[in-house]
């Protein structure tokens, strides 16, 4: 389940200018900090670093 959420989050980070907090909410994470933690666990980098590298 979290794989799908992270996949969607990666897509939104690449293709939109939504804030990371908005992306977290859209992908089903209520807590921004938890989203950050899960994203980093899956991808090895934080959402903000991922966005900058895309």
C-alpha distance matrix in Angstrom:
0.0 3.8 5.3 5.5 6.6 8.9 10.1 11.1 12.6 14.5 15.9 17.0 18.6 20.5 21.6 22.3 24.4 22.2 22.2 19.4 19.3 19.1 16.2 14.3 15.2 14.3 10.7 10.4 11.9 15.3 16.6 17.6 18.3 15.0 13.4 16.1 15.5 11.8 12.9 15.9 14.3 12.2 15.1 18.1 19.5 19.2 18.2 21.9 23.0 20.5 22.0 25.4 24.9 23.6
3.8 0.0 3.8 5.4 4.9 6.0 8.4 9.7 10.2 12.1 14.1 15.1 16.0 18.2 19.8 20.3 22.1 19.9 19.5 16.4 16.6 16.8 13.9 11.8 13.4 13.0 9.3 9.4 9.8 13.4 14.1 14.6 15.0 11.9 10.0 12.5 11.9 8.2 9.1 12.2 10.8 9.0 11.9 14.7 15.9 15.5 14.7 18.5 19.5 17.2 18.9 22.2 21.9 20.9
5.3 3.8 0.0 3.8 5.5 5.2 6.1 8.6 9.8 10.5 12.4 14.3 15.2 16.7 18.4 19.6 21.8 20.2 20.3 17.3 18.2 18.3 14.8 13.6 15.6 14.6 10.8 12.0 12.8 16.6 17.2 17.0 17.4 14.6 12.2 13.9 13.5 9.8 9.5 12.2 10.9 7.9 10.3 13.6 15.1 15.4 14.6 18.3 18.8 16.0 17.8 21.1 20.2 18.9
5.5 5.4 3.8 0.0 3.8 5.5 5.0 6.2 8.5 9.9 10.7 12.4 14.2 15.5 16.5 17.7 20.2 18.6 19.2 16.7 17.5 16.8 13.4 12.7 14.1 12.3 8.8 10.5 12.3 16.1 17.4 17.2 18.5 15.9 13.1 15.3 15.7 12.1 11.4 14.7 14.1 11.1 12.8 16.4 17.3 17.0 15.3 18.9 19.8 16.8 17.9 21.4 20.8 18.9
6.6 4.9 5.5 3.8 0.0 3.8 5.4 5.2 6.1 8.6 9.9 10.5 12.2 14.3 15.3 15.8 17.8 15.7 16.0 13.4 13.8 13.3 10.0 9.0 10.5 9.1 5.4 7.3 8.8 12.5 13.8 13.6 15.1 12.8 9.8 12.3 13.2 9.9 9.3 12.9 13.0 10.7 12.2 15.6 15.8 14.8 12.8 16.4 17.8 15.2 16.0 19.7 19.6 18.0
8.9 6.0 5.2 5.5 3.8 0.0 3.8 5.4 4.8 6.1 8.5 9.7 10.2 12.3 14.1 14.9 16.8 15.2 15.2 12.2 13.5 13.6 10.1 9.3 11.9 11.0 7.7 10.0 10.3 14.0 14.3 13.2 14.2 12.2 8.9 10.3 11.2 8.2 6.4 9.8 10.2 7.6 8.6 12.0 12.2 11.6 9.9 13.5 14.5 11.8 13.1 16.6 16.3 15.0
10.1 8.4 6.1 5.0 5.4 3.8 0.0 3.8 5.4 5.2 6.4 8.8 10.0 10.9 12.4 14.1 16.6 15.6 16.5 14.1 15.9 15.3 11.5 11.9 14.2 12.3 9.4 12.3 13.4 17.1 17.8 16.5 17.7 16.0 12.6 13.7 14.8 11.8 9.6 12.5 13.0 9.7 9.9 13.6 13.9 13.8 11.8 15.1 15.6 12.3 13.3 16.7 15.9 13.9
11.1 9.7 8.6 6.2 5.2 5.4 3.8 0.0 3.8 5.4 5.1 6.2 8.6 10.0 10.5 11.5 14.2 12.9 14.2 12.4 13.9 12.6 8.9 9.9 11.6 9.1 6.8 10.3 12.0 15.4 16.7 15.5 17.5 16.1 12.4 14.1 15.9 13.2 11.1 14.5 15.4 12.6 12.7 16.3 15.9 14.9 12.1 15.0 16.4 13.2 13.2 16.9 16.9 14.5
12.6 10.2 9.8 8.5 6.1 4.8 5.4 3.8 0.0 3.8 5.4 5.1 6.1 8.6 9.9 10.2 12.1 10.5 11.1 8.8 10.7 10.0 6.2 7.2 9.8 8.3 6.4 9.8 10.4 13.5 14.2 12.4 14.3 13.4 9.7 10.8 13.1 11.1 8.5 11.8 13.6 11.4 11.1 14.2 13.1 11.6 8.5 11.4 13.2 10.4 10.3 14.1 14.6 12.8
14.5 12.1 10.5 9.9 8.6 6.1 5.2 5.4 3.8 0.0 3.8 5.5 5.1 6.3 8.6 10.1 12.2 11.8 12.5 10.4 13.2 12.9 9.2 10.5 13.4 11.9 10.1 13.5 13.8 17.0 17.2 14.9 16.3 15.7 11.9 12.0 14.1 12.3 8.9 11.4 13.3 10.8 9.3 12.5 11.4 10.8 8.0 10.6 11.3 7.9 8.2 11.8 11.5 9.4
15.9 14.1 12.4 10.7 9.9 8.5 6.4 5.1 5.4 3.8 0.0 3.8 5.5 5.2 6.1 8.2 11.3 11.3 13.1 12.0 14.6 13.3 9.9 12.1 14.3 11.8 10.7 14.5 15.6 18.6 19.4 17.3 19.2 18.6 14.9 15.3 17.7 15.7 12.6 15.2 17.0 14.2 12.9 16.1 15.0 14.3 11.2 13.1 14.1 10.7 9.8 13.3 13.1 10.1
17.0 15.1 14.3 12.4 10.5 9.7 8.8 6.2 5.1 5.5 3.8 0.0 3.8 5.4 5.2 5.4 8.1 7.6 9.7 9.2 11.6 9.9 6.8 9.8 11.6 9.3 9.3 13.1 14.0 16.5 17.4 15.2 17.6 17.5 13.7 14.4 17.3 15.8 12.9 15.7 18.0 15.8 14.6 17.5 15.7 14.1 10.5 11.9 13.9 11.1 9.3 12.9 13.8 11.2
18.6 16.0 15.2 14.2 12.2 10.2 10.0 8.6 6.1 5.1 5.5 3.8 0.0 3.8 5.8 5.9 7.3 7.5 8.5 7.6 10.9 10.4 7.6 10.2 12.9 11.6 11.4 14.8 14.8 17.2 17.2 14.3 16.2 16.7 13.0 12.6 15.7 14.9 11.6 13.6 16.5 14.7 12.8 15.2 12.9 11.2 7.5 8.4 10.2 7.7 5.6 9.2 10.4 8.3
20.5 18.2 16.7 15.5 14.3 12.3 10.9 10.0 8.6 6.3 5.2 5.4 3.8 0.0 3.8 6.1 8.3 9.9 11.6 11.2 14.6 13.8 11.1 13.9 16.3 14.6 14.3 17.9 18.3 20.8 21.0 18.1 19.8 20.2 16.5 15.9 18.8 17.7 14.2 15.9 18.5 16.3 13.9 16.4 14.3 13.5 10.2 10.7 11.4 8.4 6.2 9.0 9.3 6.1
21.6 19.8 18.4 16.5 15.3 14.1 12.4 10.5 9.9 8.6 6.1 5.2 5.8 3.8 0.0 3.8 7.2 9.0 11.8 12.4 15.3 13.6 11.3 14.6 16.3 14.0 14.4 18.2 19.1 21.4 22.1 19.5 21.8 22.1 18.4 18.4 21.4 20.2 16.9 19.1 21.6 19.3 17.3 19.9 17.9 16.7 13.2 13.5 14.8 12.1 9.4 12.0 12.8 9.4
22.3 20.3 19.6 17.7 15.8 14.9 14.1 11.5 10.2 10.1 8.2 5.4 5.9 6.1 3.8 0.0 3.8 5.5 8.7 10.2 12.7 10.7 9.3 13.0 14.2 12.2 13.6 17.0 17.7 19.5 20.2 17.6 20.2 21.0 17.4 17.5 20.9 20.2 17.1 19.4 22.2 20.4 18.7 21.0 18.6 16.7 12.9 12.8 15.0 13.0 9.8 12.5 14.2 11.5
24.4 22.1 21.8 20.2 17.8 16.8 16.6 14.2 12.1 12.2 11.3 8.1 7.3 8.3 7.2 3.8 0.0 3.8 6.4 8.9 11.4 9.8 9.6 13.1 14.3 13.2 15.0 18.0 18.1 19.2 19.5 16.6 19.2 20.7 17.4 17.1 20.8 20.7 17.8 19.7 22.9 21.6 19.8 21.6 18.7 16.3 12.7 11.6 14.2 13.2 9.7 11.7 14.3 12.5
22.2 19.9 20.2 18.6 15.7 15.2 15.6 12.9 10.5 11.8 11.3 7.6 7.5 9.9 9.0 5.5 3.8 0.0 3.8 6.4 8.1 6.1 6.4 9.9 10.7 10.0 12.1 14.8 14.7 15.6 16.2 13.5 16.5 17.8 14.8 15.0 18.7 18.6 16.2 18.5 21.5 20.5 19.2 21.2 18.4 15.5 11.9 11.5 14.7 13.8 10.9 13.5 16.1 14.5
22.2 19.5 20.3 19.2 16.0 15.2 16.5 14.2 11.1 12.5 13.1 9.7 8.5 11.6 11.8 8.7 6.4 3.8 0.0 3.8 5.3 5.2 6.3 8.6 10.0 10.6 12.4 14.5 13.5 13.9 13.7 10.7 13.5 15.4 12.7 12.5 16.3 16.9 14.7 16.6 19.8 19.5 18.3 19.7 16.7 13.4 10.2 9.5 13.1 13.0 10.5 12.9 15.9 15.2
19.4 16.4 17.3 16.7 13.4 12.2 14.1 12.4 8.8 10.4 12.0 9.2 7.6 11.2 12.4 10.2 8.9 6.4 3.8 0.0 3.8 5.4 5.0 6.1 8.7 9.8 10.5 12.5 10.9 11.9 11.2 7.9 10.3 12.0 9.1 8.8 12.6 13.1 11.0 13.0 16.1 16.0 15.0 16.4 13.6 10.2 7.1 7.4 11.1 10.8 9.4 12.1 14.7 14.3
19.3 16.6 18.2 17.5 13.8 13.5 15.9 13.9 10.7 13.2 14.6 11.6 10.9 14.6 15.3 12.7 11.4 8.1 5.3 3.8 0.0 3.8 5.4 5.0 6.4 8.7 10.0 10.9 9.0 8.9 8.4 5.6 9.0 10.7 8.6 9.3 12.8 13.5 12.4 14.6 17.3 17.5 17.3 18.7 16.1 12.6 10.0 10.6 14.3 14.3 13.1 15.8 18.4 18.0
19.1 16.8 18.3 16.8 13.3 13.6 15.3 12.6 10.0 12.9 13.3 9.9 10.4 13.8 13.6 10.7 9.8 6.1 5.2 5.4 3.8 0.0 3.8 5.4 5.1 6.2 8.6 10.0 9.5 9.7 10.6 8.8 12.4 13.4 10.9 12.2 15.7 15.6 14.2 17.0 19.5 19.0 18.9 20.8 18.4 15.1 12.0 12.8 16.4 15.6 13.9 17.0 19.4 18.3
16.2 13.9 14.8 13.4 10.0 10.1 11.5 8.9 6.2 9.2 9.9 6.8 7.6 11.1 11.3 9.3 9.6 6.4 6.3 5.0 5.4 3.8 0.0 3.8 5.4 5.0 6.1 8.7 8.6 10.2 11.1 9.1 12.3 12.6 9.3 10.7 14.0 13.2 11.5 14.5 16.9 15.9 15.7 18.0 15.9 13.1 9.7 11.4 14.5 13.1 11.8 15.2 17.1 15.7
14.3 11.8 13.6 12.7 9.0 9.3 11.9 9.9 7.2 10.5 12.1 9.8 10.2 13.9 14.6 13.0 13.1 9.9 8.6 6.1 5.0 5.4 3.8 0.0 3.8 5.5 5.3 6.4 5.1 7.0 7.6 6.1 9.2 9.0 6.0 8.3 11.2 10.5 9.7 12.8 14.8 14.3 14.9 16.9 15.3 12.3 9.8 12.0 15.1 14.0 13.6 16.9 18.6 17.8
15.2 13.4 15.6 14.1 10.5 11.9 14.2 11.6 9.8 13.4 14.3 11.6 12.9 16.3 16.3 14.2 14.3 10.7 10.0 8.7 6.4 5.1 5.4 3.8 0.0 3.8 5.4 5.2 5.1 5.6 7.9 7.8 11.4 11.1 8.9 11.7 14.3 13.4 13.2 16.5 18.1 17.6 18.4 20.6 19.1 16.1 13.5 15.4 18.7 17.6 16.8 20.2 22.0 20.9
14.3 13.0 14.6 12.3 9.1 11.0 12.3 9.1 8.3 11.9 11.8 9.3 11.6 14.6 14.0 12.2 13.2 10.0 10.6 9.8 8.7 6.2 5.0 5.5 3.8 0.0 3.8 5.5 7.4 9.0 11.4 11.1 14.5 13.9 11.0 13.7 16.3 14.8 14.0 17.5 19.0 17.8 18.4 21.1 19.8 17.2 14.1 16.2 19.2 17.4 16.4 20.0 21.5 19.8
10.7 9.3 10.8 8.8 5.4 7.7 9.4 6.8 6.4 10.1 10.7 9.3 11.4 14.3 14.4 13.6 15.0 12.1 12.4 10.5 10.0 8.6 6.1 5.3 5.4 3.8 0.0 3.8 6.0 8.9 11.0 10.9 13.6 12.1 9.1 12.1 14.1 11.9 11.3 15.0 16.0 14.5 15.6 18.5 17.7 15.6 12.9 15.7 18.3 16.2 15.9 19.6 20.6 19.0
10.4 9.4 12.0 10.5 7.3 10.0 12.3 10.3 9.8 13.5 14.5 13.1 14.8 17.9 18.2 17.0 18.0 14.8 14.5 12.5 10.9 10.0 8.7 6.4 5.2 5.5 3.8 0.0 3.8 6.4 9.2 10.3 12.9 11.0 9.0 12.6 14.0 12.0 12.6 16.2 16.7 15.8 17.5 20.1 19.5 17.3 15.1 18.0 20.6 18.9 19.0 22.6 23.7 22.4
11.9 9.8 12.8 12.3 8.8 10.3 13.4 12.0 10.4 13.8 15.6 14.0 14.8 18.3 19.1 17.7 18.1 14.7 13.5 10.9 9.0 9.5 8.6 5.1 5.1 7.4 6.0 3.8 0.0 3.8 5.6 6.9 9.2 7.4 5.9 9.6 11.0 9.7 10.7 14.0 14.7 14.6 16.4 18.4 17.6 15.0 13.4 16.1 18.8 17.7 18.0 21.4 22.7 22.0
15.3 13.4 16.6 16.1 12.5 14.0 17.1 15.4 13.5 17.0 18.6 16.5 17.2 20.8 21.4 19.5 19.2 15.6 13.9 11.9 8.9 9.7 10.2 7.0 5.6 9.0 8.9 6.4 3.8 0.0 3.8 6.4 9.1 8.2 8.0 11.3 12.7 12.4 13.7 16.5 17.4 17.9 19.5 21.1 20.0 17.1 15.5 17.7 20.8 20.2 20.2 23.3 25.1 24.6
16.6 14.1 17.2 17.4 13.8 14.3 17.8 16.7 14.2 17.2 19.4 17.4 17.2 21.0 22.1 20.2 19.5 16.2 13.7 11.2 8.4 10.6 11.1 7.6 7.9 11.4 11.0 9.2 5.6 3.8 0.0 3.8 5.5 5.3 6.4 8.8 10.1 10.8 12.3 14.4 15.6 16.8 18.2 19.2 17.9 14.8 14.0 15.9 18.9 18.9 19.2 22.0 23.8 23.9
17.6 14.6 17.0 17.2 13.6 13.2 16.5 15.5 12.4 14.9 17.3 15.2 14.3 18.1 19.5 17.6 16.6 13.5 10.7 7.9 5.6 8.8 9.1 6.1 7.8 11.1 10.9 10.3 6.9 6.4 3.8 0.0 3.8 5.5 5.1 6.3 8.8 10.0 10.5 12.3 14.3 15.5 16.2 17.0 15.1 11.7 10.7 12.2 15.3 15.6 15.8 18.4 20.4 20.7
18.3 15.0 17.4 18.5 15.1 14.2 17.7 17.5 14.3 16.3 19.2 17.6 16.2 19.8 21.8 20.2 19.2 16.5 13.5 10.3 9.0 12.4 12.3 9.2 11.4 14.5 13.6 12.9 9.2 9.1 5.5 3.8 0.0 3.8 5.4 5.0 6.3 8.7 9.9 10.7 12.4 14.4 15.3 15.4 13.7 10.6 10.9 12.4 14.9 15.7 16.6 18.7 20.5 21.4
15.0 11.9 14.6 15.9 12.8 12.2 16.0 16.1 13.4 15.7 18.6 17.5 16.7 20.2 22.1 21.0 20.7 17.8 15.4 12.0 10.7 13.4 12.6 9.0 11.1 13.9 12.1 11.0 7.4 8.2 5.3 5.5 3.8 0.0 3.8 5.3 5.0 6.2 8.5 9.9 10.6 12.4 14.1 14.6 13.9 11.4 11.7 14.2 16.3 16.4 17.7 20.2 21.5 22.0
13.4 10.0 12.2 13.1 9.8 8.9 12.6 12.4 9.7 11.9 14.9 13.7 13.0 16.5 18.4 17.4 17.4 14.8 12.7 9.1 8.6 10.9 9.3 6.0 8.9 11.0 9.1 9.0 5.9 8.0 6.4 5.1 5.4 3.8 0.0 3.8 5.4 5.2 5.9 8.5 9.8 10.6 11.9 13.1 12.1 9.5 8.9 11.8 14.0 13.5 14.6 17.5 18.6 18.7
16.1 12.5 13.9 15.3 12.3 10.3 13.7 14.1 10.8 12.0 15.3 14.4 12.6 15.9 18.4 17.5 17.1 15.0 12.5 8.8 9.3 12.2 10.7 8.3 11.7 13.7 12.1 12.6 9.6 11.3 8.8 6.3 5.0 5.3 3.8 0.0 3.8 5.6 5.2 6.1 8.6 10.1 10.4 10.8 9.1 6.2 6.6 9.1 11.0 11.2 12.7 15.0 16.2 17.0
15.5 11.9 13.5 15.7 13.2 11.2 14.8 15.9 13.1 14.1 17.7 17.3 15.7 18.8 21.4 20.9 20.8 18.7 16.3 12.6 12.8 15.7 14.0 11.2 14.3 16.3 14.1 14.0 11.0 12.7 10.1 8.8 6.3 5.0 5.4 3.8 0.0 3.8 5.5 5.3 6.2 8.8 10.1 9.9 9.5 7.8 9.4 12.1 13.1 13.3 15.5 17.6 18.2 19.3
11.8 8.2 9.8 12.1 9.9 8.2 11.8 13.2 11.1 12.3 15.7 15.8 14.9 17.7 20.2 20.2 20.7 18.6 16.9 13.1 13.5 15.6 13.2 10.5 13.4 14.8 11.9 12.0 9.7 12.4 10.8 10.0 8.7 6.2 5.2 5.6 3.8 0.0 3.8 5.5 5.1 6.3 8.6 9.7 10.1 9.1 9.9 13.3 14.2 13.3 15.6 18.3 18.4 18.8
12.9 9.1 9.5 11.4 9.3 6.4 9.6 11.1 8.5 8.9 12.6 12.9 11.6 14.2 16.9 17.1 17.8 16.2 14.7 11.0 12.4 14.2 11.5 9.7 13.2 14.0 11.3 12.6 10.7 13.7 12.3 10.5 9.9 8.5 5.9 5.2 5.5 3.8 0.0 3.8 5.4 5.2 5.9 7.7 7.4 6.4 6.6 10.3 11.0 9.6 12.0 14.7 14.7 15.0
15.9 12.2 12.2 14.7 12.9 9.8 12.5 14.5 11.8 11.4 15.2 15.7 13.6 15.9 19.1 19.4 19.7 18.5 16.6 13.0 14.6 17.0 14.5 12.8 16.5 17.5 15.0 16.2 14.0 16.5 14.4 12.3 10.7 9.9 8.5 6.1 5.3 5.5 3.8 0.0 3.8 5.5 5.2 4.8 4.8 4.9 7.2 10.1 9.8 9.4 12.5 14.3 14.1 15.3
14.3 10.8 10.9 14.1 13.0 10.2 13.0 15.4 13.6 13.3 17.0 18.0 16.5 18.5 21.6 22.2 22.9 21.5 19.8 16.1 17.3 19.5 16.9 14.8 18.1 19.0 16.0 16.7 14.7 17.4 15.6 14.3 12.4 10.6 9.8 8.6 6.2 5.1 5.4 3.8 0.0 3.8 5.9 5.7 7.7 8.7 10.8 13.9 13.4 12.6 15.8 17.8 17.1 18.1
12.2 9.0 7.9 11.1 10.7 7.6 9.7 12.6 11.4 10.8 14.2 15.8 14.7 16.3 19.3 20.4 21.6 20.5 19.5 16.0 17.5 19.0 15.9 14.3 17.6 17.8 14.5 15.8 14.6 17.9 16.8 15.5 14.4 12.4 10.6 10.1 8.8 6.3 5.2 5.5 3.8 0.0 3.8 6.0 8.3 9.6 10.6 14.1 13.5 11.6 14.8 17.1 15.9 16.2
15.1 11.9 10.3 12.8 12.2 8.6 9.9 12.7 11.1 9.3 12.9 14.6 12.8 13.9 17.3 18.7 19.8 19.2 18.3 15.0 17.3 18.9 15.7 14.9 18.4 18.4 15.6 17.5 16.4 19.5 18.2 16.2 15.3 14.1 11.9 10.4 10.1 8.6 5.9 5.2 5.9 3.8 0.0 3.8 5.5 7.7 8.7 11.7 10.4 8.4 11.8 13.8 12.3 12.8
18.1 14.7 13.6 16.4 15.6 12.0 13.6 16.3 14.2 12.5 16.1 17.5 15.2 16.4 19.9 21.0 21.6 21.2 19.7 16.4 18.7 20.8 18.0 16.9 20.6 21.1 18.5 20.1 18.4 21.1 19.2 17.0 15.4 14.6 13.1 10.8 9.9 9.7 7.7 4.8 5.7 6.0 3.8 0.0 3.8 7.1 9.6 11.9 9.9 9.2 12.9 14.0 12.6 14.2
19.5 15.9 15.1 17.3 15.8 12.2 13.9 15.9 13.1 11.4 15.0 15.7 12.9 14.3 17.9 18.6 18.7 18.4 16.7 13.6 16.1 18.4 15.9 15.3 19.1 19.8 17.7 19.5 17.6 20.0 17.9 15.1 13.7 13.9 12.1 9.1 9.5 10.1 7.4 4.8 7.7 8.3 5.5 3.8 0.0 3.8 6.6 8.2 6.2 6.3 9.9 10.8 10.1 12.0
19.2 15.5 15.4 17.0 14.8 11.6 13.8 14.9 11.6 10.8 14.3 14.1 11.2 13.5 16.7 16.7 16.3 15.5 13.4 10.2 12.6 15.1 13.1 12.3 16.1 17.2 15.6 17.3 15.0 17.1 14.8 11.7 10.6 11.4 9.5 6.2 7.8 9.1 6.4 4.9 8.7 9.6 7.7 7.1 3.8 0.0 3.8 5.5 5.3 6.2 8.7 10.1 10.7 12.4
18.2 14.7 14.6 15.3 12.8 9.9 11.8 12.1 8.5 8.0 11.2 10.5 7.5 10.2 13.2 12.9 12.7 11.9 10.2 7.1 10.0 12.0 9.7 9.8 13.5 14.1 12.9 15.1 13.4 15.5 14.0 10.7 10.9 11.7 8.9 6.6 9.4 9.9 6.6 7.2 10.8 10.6 8.7 9.6 6.6 3.8 0.0 3.8 5.5 4.9 6.2 8.7 9.9 10.5
21.9 18.5 18.3 18.9 16.4 13.5 15.1 15.0 11.4 10.6 13.1 11.9 8.4 10.7 13.5 12.8 11.6 11.5 9.5 7.4 10.6 12.8 11.4 12.0 15.4 16.2 15.7 18.0 16.1 17.7 15.9 12.2 12.4 14.2 11.8 9.1 12.1 13.3 10.3 10.1 13.9 14.1 11.7 11.9 8.2 5.5 3.8 0.0 3.8 5.4 5.1 6.3 8.7 10.1
23.0 19.5 18.8 19.8 17.8 14.5 15.6 16.4 13.2 11.3 14.1 13.9 10.2 11.4 14.8 15.0 14.2 14.7 13.1 11.1 14.3 16.4 14.5 15.1 18.7 19.2 18.3 20.6 18.8 20.8 18.9 15.3 14.9 16.3 14.0 11.0 13.1 14.2 11.0 9.8 13.4 13.5 10.4 9.9 6.2 5.3 5.5 3.8 0.0 3.8 5.4 5.1 6.2 8.7
20.5 17.2 16.0 16.8 15.2 11.8 12.3 13.2 10.4 7.9 10.7 11.1 7.7 8.4 12.1 13.0 13.2 13.8 13.0 10.8 14.3 15.6 13.1 14.0 17.6 17.4 16.2 18.9 17.7 20.2 18.9 15.6 15.7 16.4 13.5 11.2 13.3 13.3 9.6 9.4 12.6 11.6 8.4 9.2 6.3 6.2 4.9 5.4 3.8 0.0 3.8 5.5 5.2 6.2
22.0 18.9 17.8 17.9 16.0 13.1 13.3 13.2 10.3 8.2 9.8 9.3 5.6 6.2 9.4 9.8 9.7 10.9 10.5 9.4 13.1 13.9 11.8 13.6 16.8 16.4 15.9 19.0 18.0 20.2 19.2 15.8 16.6 17.7 14.6 12.7 15.5 15.6 12.0 12.5 15.8 14.8 11.8 12.9 9.9 8.7 6.2 5.1 5.4 3.8 0.0 3.8 5.5 5.3
25.4 22.2 21.1 21.4 19.7 16.6 16.7 16.9 14.1 11.8 13.3 12.9 9.2 9.0 12.0 12.5 11.7 13.5 12.9 12.1 15.8 17.0 15.2 16.9 20.2 20.0 19.6 22.6 21.4 23.3 22.0 18.4 18.7 20.2 17.5 15.0 17.6 18.3 14.7 14.3 17.8 17.1 13.8 14.0 10.8 10.1 8.7 6.3 5.1 5.5 3.8 0.0 3.8 5.6
24.9 21.9 20.2 20.8 19.6 16.3 15.9 16.9 14.6 11.5 13.1 13.8 10.4 9.3 12.8 14.2 14.3 16.1 15.9 14.7 18.4 19.4 17.1 18.6 22.0 21.5 20.6 23.7 22.7 25.1 23.8 20.4 20.5 21.5 18.6 16.2 18.2 18.4 14.7 14.1 17.1 15.9 12.3 12.6 10.1 10.7 9.9 8.7 6.2 5.2 5.5 3.8 0.0 3.8
23.6 20.9 18.9 18.9 18.0 15.0 13.9 14.5 12.8 9.4 10.1 11.2 8.3 6.1 9.4 11.5 12.5 14.5 15.2 14.3 18.0 18.3 15.7 17.8 20.9 19.8 19.0 22.4 22.0 24.6 23.9 20.7 21.4 22.0 18.7 17.0 19.3 18.8 15.0 15.3 18.1 16.2 12.8 14.2 12.0 12.4 10.5 10.1 8.7 6.2 5.3 5.6 3.8 0.0
